[in-house]
Amino acid sequence: MAASNDYIELSFSLSPELIEPCLGLLIGEGIEYFQEEENKLHAYIPDSDWSGEKEKEIVELLERSFGSPPVFTVRHMADKNWNAEWEAHLQPIEISDRILIVQKHKTAAAKEGQIVIEINPKMSFGTGYHATTRLMLRQLEHLAIENLRILDIGTGTGVLAIACRKLGNRKQILAVDNNDWALENARENIRDNDTENIQIAKLDAEDDLQKILSEPFDLILANINRSVIERILPSLQRMAPRSLLMLSGIMIYDEPLLKKLLKRSGYTIVRAVYEDEWLSYLVAPSTVNTC
């Protein structure tokens, strides 16, 4: 029997312009972990979630979207192989003049005044290598977050919660995820960055939302897939009617749908930023003055 942390690696051969659209489709299928290379996209799904039926669903989805499914290989990855995979591929990445992400045990020269976030990503989403993470970090650095109570939904590596502390936040931060591996990784990264006053909890963005929002938050971060955002947005508006929301995990092709959903749920777009084929919105309830 496969170990609980074993994964299946799907390696897609793609032209560069198809990598982001393919990634977005796979996120919609609930896949959260990726590595990008030139003409290659590697997607990782827990072994326990993989089946012939799941493979068929992915093939049919890509066939509908691209006309014919891209060539991909399937490989079982034992838990023990994962850290070596990351060690071989990840390098420091500069998010902006203010934020630098460095892989654990690697060094990089930071600019004057630049904060350094040390991340050991393991299987968690949020390395800084994907546009959605970078967009969220760039939004955060331009927002006055010092005195905001912050909720990070789907925290992954914990990078956004850690960034909030390093950017000067002094209030409560709750980071939640429904994946044990991600939570273990987030705790490790929080310790390594000396930001241990961040609360971590195993809670699901949909099933446990009422429990999560049993206390008030001023800012809710949600770098998750579009379908989850679509399902929880009305509940967020009802349960946290005065909270600012920062959203990502959404492709620009879905922007018209997102705008309609936000308007229907009573939100106003405060700021929109874009990179490649991805977007991030900062939104506020229409009744809240953000000036």
PAKOL-351395 format. One record per residue (C-alpha): residue number from 1; residue in one letter; chain; x, y, z. Coordinates in steps of 0.2 Angstrom, whole numbers, always signed. Each point is the difference from the previous one (the first is absolute). Layout:
<rs>
+-----+----+----+-------+-------+-------+
!   i ! aa ! ch !     u !     v !     w !
+-----+----+----+-------+-------+-------+
! NUM !  a !  A !     X !     Y !     Z !
...
+-----+----+----+-------+-------+-------+
</rs>
This chain:
<rs>
+-----+----+----+-------+-------+-------+
!   i ! aa ! ch !     u !     v !     w !
+-----+----+----+-------+-------+-------+
!   1 !  m !  A !    +0 !    +0 !    +0 !
!   2 !  a !  A !    +6 !   +18 !    -4 !
!   3 !  a !  A !    +6 !   +11 !   +14 !
!   4 !  s !  A !   -12 !   +14 !    +5 !
!   5 !  n !  A !   +12 !   +13 !    -7 !
!   6 !  d !  A !    +3 !    -8 !   -17 !
!   7 !  y !  A !    -4 !   +10 !   -15 !
!   8 !  i !  A !    -4 !    -3 !   -19 !
!   9 !  e !  A !   +10 !   +12 !   -11 !
!  10 !  l !  A !    -8 !    +4 !   -17 !
!  11 !  s !  A !   +13 !    +8 !   -12 !
!  12 !  f !  A !    -8 !    +9 !   -15 !
!  13 !  s !  A !   +10 !    +5 !   -15 !
!  14 !  l !  A !    -7 !   +17 !    -5 !
!  15 !  s !  A !    +5 !   +15 !   -10 !
!  16 !  p !  A !    +4 !   +15 !   +11 !
!  17 !  e !  A !   -16 !    +9 !    -4 !
!  18 !  l !  A !   -11 !   -15 !    +6 !
!  19 !  i !  A !    +8 !    -3 !   +16 !
!  20 !  e !  A !   -10 !   +13 !   +10 !
!  21 !  p !  A !   -17 !    -5 !    -8 !
!  22 !  c !  A !    +4 !   -18 !    +4 !
!  23 !  l !  A !    +5 !    +4 !   +18 !
!  24 !  g !  A !   -16 !   +10 !    +2 !
!  25 !  l !  A !   -11 !   -15 !    -6 !
!  26 !  l !  A !    +9 !   -12 !   +11 !
!  27 !  i !  A !    -3 !   +12 !   +15 !
!  28 !  g !  A !   -18 !    -1 !    -4 !
!  29 !  e !  A !    +1 !   -19 !    +2 !
!  30 !  g !  A !    +7 !    +2 !   +18 !
!  31 !  i !  A !   +18 !    -2 !    -4 !
!  32 !  e !  A !   +10 !   +12 !   +10 !
!  33 !  y !  A !   +19 !    -4 !    -2 !
!  34 !  f !  A !   +10 !    +4 !   -15 !
!  35 !  q !  A !   +17 !    +3 !    -7 !
!  36 !  e !  A !    +3 !    +9 !   -16 !
!  37 !  e !  A !   +15 !    -3 !   -12 !
!  38 !  e !  A !    +3 !    +6 !   -18 !
!  39 !  n !  A !   -13 !   -10 !   -11 !
!  40 !  k !  A !    -5 !   -10 !   +16 !
!  41 !  l !  A !   -13 !    +0 !   +13 !
!  42 !  h !  A !    +1 !   -12 !   +15 !
!  43 !  a !  A !   -16 !    -2 !   +10 !
!  44 !  y !  A !    -1 !   -10 !   +16 !
!  45 !  i !  A !   -15 !    -9 !    +7 !
!  46 !  p !  A !    -1 !   -11 !   +16 !
!  47 !  d !  A !    +2 !   -18 !    -4 !
!  48 !  s !  A !   -16 !    -3 !    +9 !
!  49 !  d !  A !   -10 !   +12 !   -12 !
!  50 !  w !  A !    +7 !    -8 !   -16 !
!  51 !  s !  A !   -10 !   -13 !   -10 !
!  52 !  g !  A !    -4 !    -5 !   -18 !
!  53 !  e !  A !   -16 !   +10 !    +2 !
!  54 !  k !  A !   +10 !   +16 !    +5 !
!  55 !  e !  A !   +12 !    -2 !   -14 !
!  56 !  k !  A !   -15 !    -2 !   -12 !
!  57 !  e !  A !    -8 !   +16 !    +7 !
!  58 !  i !  A !   +17 !   +10 !    -3 !
!  59 !  v !  A !    +2 !    -6 !   -18 !
!  60 !  e !  A !   -18 !    +4 !    -4 !
!  61 !  l !  A !    +2 !   +18 !    +8 !
!  62 !  l !  A !   +16 !    +4 !   -10 !
!  63 !  e !  A !    -8 !    -8 !   -16 !
!  64 !  r !  A !   -15 !   +12 !    +2 !
!  65 !  s !  A !   +11 !   +15 !    +3 !
!  66 !  f !  A !   +15 !    -3 !   -12 !
!  67 !  g !  A !    -8 !   -11 !   -14 !
!  68 !  s !  A !   +11 !   -14 !    +4 !
!  69 !  p !  A !    +8 !    -4 !   +17 !
!  70 !  p !  A !   +19 !    +4 !    +2 !
!  71 !  v !  A !   +11 !   -14 !    +2 !
!  72 !  f !  A !    +4 !    -5 !   +18 !
!  73 !  t !  A !    +8 !   -13 !   +11 !
!  74 !  v !  A !    -5 !    -7 !   +16 !
!  75 !  r !  A !   +13 !    -4 !   +14 !
!  76 !  h !  A !    -2 !    -6 !   +18 !
!  77 !  m !  A !   +10 !   +11 !   +12 !
!  78 !  a !  A !    +4 !    -8 !   +17 !
!  79 !  d !  A !    +0 !   +13 !   +15 !
!  80 !  k !  A !   +19 !    -2 !    +2 !
!  81 !  n !  A !    +3 !    +7 !   -18 !
!  82 !  w !  A !    -9 !   +17 !    +2 !
!  83 !  n !  A !   +13 !   +11 !    +9 !
!  84 !  a !  A !   +13 !    -6 !   -13 !
!  85 !  e !  A !   -11 !    +6 !   -14 !
!  86 !  w !  A !    -2 !   +17 !    +8 !
!  87 !  e !  A !   +19 !    +2 !    +4 !
!  88 !  a !  A !    +4 !    -3 !   -18 !
!  89 !  h !  A !   -12 !   +13 !    -7 !
!  90 !  l !  A !    -3 !   +15 !   +11 !
!  91 !  q !  A !   +10 !   +15 !    +1 !
!  92 !  p !  A !    -2 !   +17 !   +10 !
!  93 !  i !  A !   -13 !   +11 !    -8 !
!  94 !  e !  A !    -2 !   +18 !    +1 !
!  95 !  i !  A !   -18 !    +5 !    +2 !
!  96 !  s !  A !    +3 !   +19 !    +0 !
!  97 !  d !  A !   +12 !   +12 !    +7 !
!  98 !  r !  A !    -7 !    -3 !   +17 !
!  99 !  i !  A !    -2 !   -19 !    +0 !
! 100 !  l !  A !   +12 !   -14 !    -3 !
! 101 !  i !  A !    -4 !   -19 !    +2 !
! 102 !  v !  A !   +14 !   -12 !    +3 !
! 103 !  q !  A !    +0 !   -19 !    +0 !
! 104 !  k !  A !    +5 !    -7 !   +17 !
! 105 !  h !  A !   +19 !    -3 !    +1 !
! 106 !  k !  A !    +3 !   +11 !   -15 !
! 107 !  t !  A !    +7 !   +18 !    +1 !
! 108 !  a !  A !    -4 !   +16 !   -10 !
! 109 !  a !  A !    +6 !   +18 !    +2 !
! 110 !  a !  A !   -15 !   +11 !    +5 !
! 111 !  k !  A !    -1 !   +18 !    -4 !
! 112 !  e !  A !    +0 !   +13 !   +13 !
! 113 !  g !  A !   -17 !    +0 !    +9 !
! 114 !  q !  A !    -6 !   -16 !    -9 !
! 115 !  i !  A !    -8 !   -13 !   +11 !
! 116 !  v !  A !    +6 !   -18 !    -2 !
! 117 !  i !  A !   -13 !   -15 !    +1 !
! 118 !  e !  A !    +8 !   -17 !    +2 !
! 119 !  i !  A !   -11 !   -14 !    -7 !
! 120 !  n !  A !    +2 !   -18 !    +0 !
! 121 !  p !  A !   -14 !    -4 !   -12 !
! 122 !  k !  A !    -2 !   -19 !    +1 !
! 123 !  m !  A !   -16 !    -4 !    -8 !
! 124 !  s !  A !    -9 !   +16 !    +4 !
! 125 !  f !  A !    -6 !   +14 !   -12 !
! 126 !  g !  A !    +8 !   +17 !    +3 !
! 127 !  t !  A !   +19 !    +0 !    -5 !
! 128 !  g !  A !    -1 !   +17 !    -9 !
! 129 !  y !  A !    +3 !    -9 !   -16 !
! 130 !  h !  A !   -18 !    +1 !    -5 !
! 131 !  a !  A !    -8 !   +17 !    -6 !
! 132 !  t !  A !   -15 !    -2 !   +12 !
! 133 !  t !  A !   +12 !    +0 !   +15 !
! 134 !  r !  A !   +10 !   +15 !    -7 !
! 135 !  l !  A !   -16 !   +10 !    -3 !
! 136 !  m !  A !    -6 !    -3 !   +18 !
! 137 !  l !  A !   +17 !    +5 !    +7 !
! 138 !  r !  A !    +1 !   +16 !   -11 !
! 139 !  q !  A !   -18 !    +5 !    +6 !
! 140 !  l !  A !    +5 !    -2 !   +18 !
! 141 !  e !  A !   +15 !   +11 !    -1 !
! 142 !  h !  A !   -11 !   +14 !    -6 !
! 143 !  l !  A !   -13 !    -2 !   +13 !
! 144 !  a !  A !    +1 !    +7 !   +18 !
! 145 !  i !  A !    -2 !   -16 !    +9 !
! 146 !  e !  A !    +9 !    +4 !   +17 !
! 147 !  n !  A !   -16 !    +0 !   +10 !
! 148 !  l !  A !   -11 !   -12 !   -10 !
! 149 !  r !  A !    -6 !   -16 !    +7 !
! 150 !  i !  A !    +4 !   -12 !   -14 !
! 151 !  l !  A !    -7 !   -17 !    -6 !
! 152 !  d !  A !   +10 !   -10 !   -13 !
! 153 !  i !  A !   -11 !   -13 !    -8 !
! 154 !  g !  A !    +9 !   -15 !    -8 !
! 155 !  t !  A !   +17 !    +6 !    +7 !
! 156 !  g !  A !   +11 !   -14 !    -8 !
! 157 !  t !  A !   +18 !    +4 !    +4 !
! 158 !  g !  A !    -6 !   +15 !   +11 !
! 159 !  v !  A !    +9 !   +12 !   -10 !
! 160 !  l !  A !   -14 !   +13 !    +0 !
! 161 !  a !  A !    -2 !    +0 !   +18 !
! 162 !  i !  A !   +18 !    +1 !    +3 !
! 163 !  a !  A !    +1 !   +14 !   -12 !
! 164 !  c !  A !   -13 !    +9 !   +10 !
! 165 !  r !  A !   +10 !    -1 !   +16 !
! 166 !  k !  A !   +16 !    +5 !    -9 !
! 167 !  l !  A !    -9 !   +15 !    -8 !
! 168 !  g !  A !    -4 !    +6 !   +18 !
! 169 !  n !  A !   -17 !    -7 !    +5 !
! 170 !  r !  A !    -2 !    +0 !   +18 !
! 171 !  k !  A !   -17 !    -8 !    +2 !
! 172 !  q !  A !    -8 !   -17 !    -1 !
! 173 !  i !  A !    +4 !   -11 !   -15 !
! 174 !  l !  A !    -9 !   -17 !    -2 !
! 175 !  a !  A !    +6 !   -11 !   -14 !
! 176 !  v !  A !   -11 !   -15 !    -5 !
! 177 !  d !  A !    +2 !   -15 !   -12 !
! 178 !  n !  A !    -8 !   -16 !    -2 !
! 179 !  n !  A !   +16 !   -10 !    -4 !
! 180 !  d !  A !   +10 !    -7 !   +13 !
! 181 !  w !  A !   +16 !    +1 !   -10 !
! 182 !  a !  A !    -3 !   +18 !    -3 !
! 183 !  l !  A !    -3 !    +4 !   +18 !
! 184 !  e !  A !   +16 !    -9 !    +5 !
! 185 !  n !  A !   +10 !   +10 !   -13 !
! 186 !  a !  A !    -8 !   +16 !    +5 !
! 187 !  r !  A !    +5 !    -3 !   +18 !
! 188 !  e !  A !   +18 !    -3 !    -4 !
! 189 !  n !  A !    +1 !   +15 !   -11 !
! 190 !  i !  A !    -8 !   +11 !   +13 !
! 191 !  r !  A !   +13 !    -6 !   +13 !
! 192 !  d !  A !   +14 !    +3 !   -12 !
! 193 !  n !  A !    -5 !   +18 !    -3 !
! 194 !  d !  A !    -2 !    +4 !   +18 !
! 195 !  t !  A !   -18 !    +4 !    -2 !
! 196 !  e !  A !    -7 !   -13 !   +12 !
! 197 !  n !  A !   -15 !   +11 !    +6 !
! 198 !  i !  A !   -10 !    -6 !   -15 !
! 199 !  q !  A !   -14 !   -12 !    +4 !
! 200 !  i !  A !    -1 !   -15 !   -11 !
! 201 !  a !  A !   -16 !   -11 !    -1 !
! 202 !  k !  A !    -6 !   -15 !   -10 !
! 203 !  l !  A !   -17 !    +7 !    -7 !
! 204 !  d !  A !    -8 !    -1 !   -17 !
! 205 !  a !  A !    -5 !   +16 !    -9 !
! 206 !  e !  A !   -17 !    -7 !    -4 !
! 207 !  d !  A !    -5 !   -12 !   +13 !
! 208 !  d !  A !    +7 !   +10 !   +15 !
! 209 !  l !  A !    -3 !   +18 !    -6 !
! 210 !  q !  A !   -12 !    +4 !   +14 !
! 211 !  k !  A !   +12 !    -6 !   +13 !
! 212 !  i !  A !   +15 !    +9 !    -8 !
! 213 !  l !  A !   -10 !   +16 !    +0 !
! 214 !  s !  A !    -7 !    -2 !   +18 !
! 215 !  e !  A !   +12 !   +15 !    +4 !
! 216 !  p !  A !    +2 !   +16 !   -11 !
! 217 !  f !  A !   +13 !    +3 !   -13 !
! 218 !  d !  A !    +4 !   +16 !    -9 !
! 219 !  l !  A !    +9 !    -8 !   -15 !
! 220 !  i !  A !    -3 !   -17 !    -7 !
! 221 !  l !  A !   +13 !    -7 !   -12 !
! 222 !  a !  A !    -6 !   -14 !   -12 !
! 223 !  n !  A !   +13 !    -6 !   -13 !
! 224 !  i !  A !   -11 !   -15 !    -4 !
! 225 !  n !  A !    -8 !    -6 !   -16 !
! 226 !  r !  A !   -14 !    +9 !    -9 !
! 227 !  s !  A !   -13 !   -13 !    +4 !
! 228 !  v !  A !    +2 !    +0 !   +19 !
! 229 !  i !  A !    +0 !   +19 !    -1 !
! 230 !  e !  A !   -16 !    +0 !    -9 !
! 231 !  r !  A !    -8 !   -12 !   +12 !
! 232 !  i !  A !    +6 !    +9 !   +16 !
! 233 !  l !  A !    -2 !   +18 !    -5 !
! 234 !  p !  A !   -18 !    +3 !    +5 !
! 235 !  s !  A !    +3 !    -8 !   +17 !
! 236 !  l !  A !   +15 !   +11 !    +2 !
! 237 !  q !  A !   -10 !   +15 !    -3 !
! 238 !  r !  A !   -14 !    -6 !   +12 !
! 239 !  m !  A !   +12 !    -6 !   +14 !
! 240 !  a !  A !   +13 !   +14 !    -2 !
! 241 !  p !  A !   -10 !   +15 !    -6 !
! 242 !  r !  A !   +14 !   +13 !    +3 !
! 243 !  s !  A !   +16 !   -10 !    -5 !
! 244 !  l !  A !   +11 !    +5 !   -14 !
! 245 !  l !  A !    +3 !   -15 !   -12 !
! 246 !  m !  A !   +16 !    -3 !    -9 !
! 247 !  l !  A !    -2 !   -13 !   -14 !
! 248 !  s !  A !   +10 !   -10 !   -12 !
! 249 !  g !  A !    +1 !   -17 !    -9 !
! 250 !  i !  A !   -10 !    +7 !   -14 !
! 251 !  m !  A !    +4 !    +1 !   -18 !
! 252 !  i !  A !    -3 !   +16 !   -10 !
! 253 !  y !  A !   -12 !   -10 !   -11 !
! 254 !  d !  A !   -12 !    -2 !   +15 !
! 255 !  e !  A !    +1 !   +19 !    +4 !
! 256 !  p !  A !   -17 !    +4 !    -7 !
! 257 !  l !  A !    -8 !   -14 !   +10 !
! 258 !  l !  A !    +9 !    +6 !   +16 !
! 259 !  k !  A !    -6 !   +17 !    -2 !
! 260 !  k !  A !   -18 !    -5 !    -2 !
! 261 !  l !  A !    +2 !   -11 !   +16 !
! 262 !  l !  A !    +7 !   +14 !   +10 !
! 263 !  k !  A !   -13 !   +12 !    -5 !
! 264 !  r !  A !   -14 !   -13 !    +4 !
! 265 !  s !  A !    +8 !    -3 !   +17 !
! 266 !  g !  A !    +2 !   +19 !    +4 !
! 267 !  y !  A !   +18 !    +3 !    -3 !
! 268 !  t !  A !   +10 !   +14 !    -8 !
! 269 !  i !  A !   +17 !    -2 !    -8 !
! 270 !  v !  A !   +13 !   +11 !    +9 !
! 271 !  r !  A !   +15 !    -6 !   -10 !
! 272 !  a !  A !    +4 !   -12 !   -14 !
! 273 !  v !  A !   +17 !    -6 !    -4 !
! 274 !  y !  A !    +5 !   -12 !   -14 !
! 275 !  e !  A !   +15 !   -11 !    -5 !
! 276 !  d !  A !    +1 !   -12 !   -15 !
! 277 !  e !  A !   -18 !    -7 !    -1 !
! 278 !  w !  A !    -4 !    +2 !   +19 !
! 279 !  l !  A !    -8 !   +13 !   +10 !
! 280 !  s !  A !    -2 !    +6 !   +18 !
! 281 !  y !  A !   -14 !   +11 !    +7 !
! 282 !  l !  A !    -1 !    +9 !   +16 !
! 283 !  v !  A !   -19 !    +3 !    +3 !
! 284 !  a !  A !   -11 !    +8 !   +13 !
! 285 !  p !  A !   -18 !    -2 !    +5 !
! 286 !  s !  A !    -9 !   +14 !    -9 !
! 287 !  t !  A !    -6 !    +8 !   +16 !
! 288 !  v !  A !   +17 !    +2 !    +7 !
! 289 !  n !  A !   +10 !   +15 !    -3 !
! 290 !  t !  A !   +18 !    -4 !    -4 !
! 291 !  c !  A !    +7 !   +17 !    -1 !
+-----+----+----+-------+-------+-------+
</rs>
